[in-house]
Amino acid sequence: MKGTQRFGELRKSIPEISQKVLTENLRSMEDGIVIRTVFAEVPPRVEYSLSELGNSLKPIIFSMETWGLGYQKLNEELPNDTQ
């Protein structure tokens, strides 16, 4: 959601994800959600950005984030025996 990023930047923004899983997920989203741009340079440079379809998902993702943060806060406030 932060604009065009290189693979390393994406990996750093999600430290708990492995390189393999990130690669698999990016490849699965290249069907219209993510645009992968390869530059003919040495060393090769690859950038990822959201397509128009990907950008249309932003309101949904932000709503899910808001809900998830609220749910997390609720769980933190509950006594341990009710979770």
N, C-alpha and C positions, 0 to 999 in steps of 0.2 A: 504493500500500500504506500510505500515511501518513494515511488517513482522507479526509474531504471536503476538496477543494481547488478553488480557482478556476483558470481557464485560465492566468492569468499565473503562478501558483505552479507549475503543472505545467510551463510553458514554461521557467521559471527552473531547475527541477530537472533539465532535460534541455537544456543550452545548445546542443548540437550539432544539435538538431532545428529545422526551419523551422516557422513558424506554420501553413503549408498542410499539411505532413505530419502535425503534431500534430492539427489539426482533422480531417483525413481518418481518422486512426487512432481518435480518440475517437468519431467518428460510426459507424465500423464496429463498435465495441464496444458501442454503445447497443442492440444486439439482445439484451441480457440480461446482459452482463458489467459494464457501466458504467451508472450512473444519472445522467442529466443533469437538474438542477433549475434552472428559469428563474424568477427572481423579478421580479415586475412592479414595477420601480423605474426611476427615471431617475437616472443611467444604468442600463441593464439589468445585472443580476448573474446569472451562471450558475455553478453549482457542480457538480462531478463527484465521485461516490463509487462504490465497488464495490458491486455487488448481492450477494445471497447466493451466486449462482453465481460471481461474480468472487472473492469471499472464499474459495471452495472451491479456487481455483487457487493460493492463497498457498503451500502446501507444495511444489507443483510448481515454482513460480517460485523459491522459496528454494533448492530442490535444484539447479536449473539454475544459479543464481548461485554456489553453492558449487562446483559442478563447473567452471564457467567460470573462477573465480578460481584454482582449483587448476591448471587447464590453462594459464592465463596465467603462473602462477609456474613451471610446468614449462618452458614455452617460454623464459622469461627465463633459466633456468639452463642450457639447452642451448647448446653452441657454435653460432655463426652458420652454419657449413657443414652442420649437420645439420637445420636448419629448413626 
